[in-house]
Amino acid sequence: MTQPNDHEQSQQWPPPGGPPGYYGSPAVPAQAYPQGGPGVPGAPYPGAPYPGGFPGAQSYKEPTVAWVLWVFLGFAGGHHFYLGDTKRGVAHLVGLVLSILTAVIIIGLLGYIALFVLWIIDATQMSARIRQCNARIFAANRAAGLA
């Protein structure tokens, strides 16, 4: 068996000690990259190229956050604002403010009852609204070439 010459040895992959730029590789010391270099934790590539998602891409809505907002801020429409349905959120908020202002008379109490009924209806439709919102976000990201 013959020994590889210098040219064949330089073409060997992976090179001895690992590919250049990987942690512990003698070819490129880790100090050469302030972020650690490719393949080293903290480096932008090739691990997770964009830790928070692609730049400019919209992030998907978390169902847990939507449900927590529904529980604690449902009367004020907090979950609608989170899911991007601003018109419904404003309608809930205005209804709550009017109910508070007119609570000294019976009409305000009827407003609270209406808000409670809407709160229960929102609970039955929450999963579908989250899916619709995330589908819109996916379509927007895909149209922008980010998904």
N, C-alpha and C positions, 0 to 999 in steps of 0.2 A: 504494500500500500504506500502510495506516495504522499508526501506532505503537501498541503495546499499552498500555493504561492500567495504573495501579498494581495494580488487582485482578487483571487478566489476567497481569501480570508475576509476581505473588506465587503464581499457580497454575501457573506454568510448571514442568515436571518433566523432567529434573533441573534444579535451579536453576543459574544461572551459578556456576562454581567448584566444582561437585559437590554432592551431597546433603549436608545439614547433618550434621556429626559426622564426616565423612570427613577423612582427613589432608589438610591443605592447604586445606580449605574455609574461606572467609572467614566463613561464617555462624556457625560454632562453632570457636573456636581449640582446638588440641589440649591446651592447658594447662587447659582447663575440665574435662577428664577425667583423674583421676590415673592410670588404667590406659591412657590413650590414646584412649578414646572408641570408639564403635561403628565397626567396619570398620578400625580401626587395629591393627596387630600388638600383641598383649598384651591386647587387649580381650576380654571374655567373649562378645561378640556382635557381628556375625553370623558371624564366622569359624568357629571350632570352638567351639560353645557350651559344651562341657564337655571340656576337654583330656584328662582322665583317664577319660572316659566320663560317663554320667549319674550324678548323686549317688545313692547307694544301690544302684546296679546292680552285680551281680557281674561281674567281668571274666573273659573266656574264658581257658582254659589254653593256654599256648604249647606246641606239640609239641616244639620244640627243648629247652625246659627239661625236659620230661618225659623225653626221651631222654637228656639229660645226667645227670639224676638216676638213671635206670635204669643207666647205665654205671658211675657212681661210687658210688652208694648203693643199688643194686638189691638186694644181699644184705640190707640193713637195711630195705628196703621204702620208701625215700625217694620213689620215683615214685608209690607208692600213696597216701602221705600227701598229695602234691601234687595228685593227681587226686581227692581227697576220699574215697577208699576206706580209711578209717581201720582197719577190722577187718582187712583184708589186710595193711596196713602193720604193725599191731601183731603179727600172726601171724608175719610175716617177722622182725621185730625180736626177738620172743621166741625164735624158732628160731635166730637168729644168736647170741643170748646163751647159750642152752642148748648150742649147738655149741661155743662158746668155752669154757664151763665144763667140758664133758665131753670136750674135745679130748685130754686126757691118756690117755683110753681110746678104744678103737676106735669107740664109739658116737658120739662127737663128730665123727669123720671122716665117718661116715655122714650126719650132719646137714649137713656142708658139701656133700656130694654132692647131698643132697636140695635144698638151697638153690640149688645151681648148676642143677639141672634146672628148678626153679621160675623161676629167672632167665631161662633160655632160653625157657620157655613164655611168660613175660611179654613177651619180645621179639616173639613171634609174634602176641600179642594187643594190643600197645601202641597201634597206630593205631586199632583199633576202640574201645578204652577211652577214648582222647582224644576221639574223635567223640561217644561216649556222654556223657562228662562235659560237653562243650561243649553238647550238645543239652539236658541237664538245666539248665545255666546259662541257656541261651536261653529255655527254658520258664519258669523262675523269673522271669527279667527280663520276659518277655512278660506273665506273670500279674500282675506288679506294675505293668504299664503302662509299662515302661522300655525295651522293645525293639520 
